[in-house]
C-alpha cells in the first residue's frame, strides 16, 4: 500500500489579496504569503517590538524625503509571495502605493528571535531570489546585526538563491545602507 500526503493548496499573491479584500481572515491575524504558503507570523516580544521601533527611527532619519519606511507592510515580491517584513524601505511616498503594494524595496529588515533560523535561511533565500540587494537581520539571540548582500544562485538553498556575503556587526560598529551610501548608522542604535 502506498501512502501519499494530500495535495496542498498553493496560493498566488492575487488569490491571497482577494481573500484579504473579502475579509477571509480574522482581524489582527498575522499572516504572510511565502512561496504560495500562508504562514503565521510569531507574536512580538518586548525586545522584538523595541528593535522594530529602533530600526524604524534610524532608517527614517537616514532616508528622509523621497523614501517610505514601512513597518509590517506587505511587499508584492513575486506572483507567489507577499511577505510582511518587519521593516522595508521603498522609494516614494505612502500614497504611491494606494493601488498596490510596493514590489522593489531597497532594504528589508527582519527582527529575529524565535524566527531567527527562518529569517536567516528561508527568508534570506526568498529575498535573494527576488533580487533584494540589502537584507538585514536584527539578531536578538546574539545581540548583533546580520547584513546580507550579493545575491547568487544556490541550487541547494530553499528558493534557489542565497546571499554571497553575510557579515555580523556588533554594537560598536556601523552599517551603511546600500541605497544611502552617505549614511552611517551605529549598530547600537538598532539593538534593544
Helices and strands as residue ranges (DSSP letters): H 13-21, E 31-34, E 37-40, H 46-63, E 67-71, E 87-91, G 94-97, E 107-112, H 116-118, I 119-123, H 124-129, E 134-139, E 144-153, E 161-169, E 174-175, G 178-180, E 185-186, G 187-189
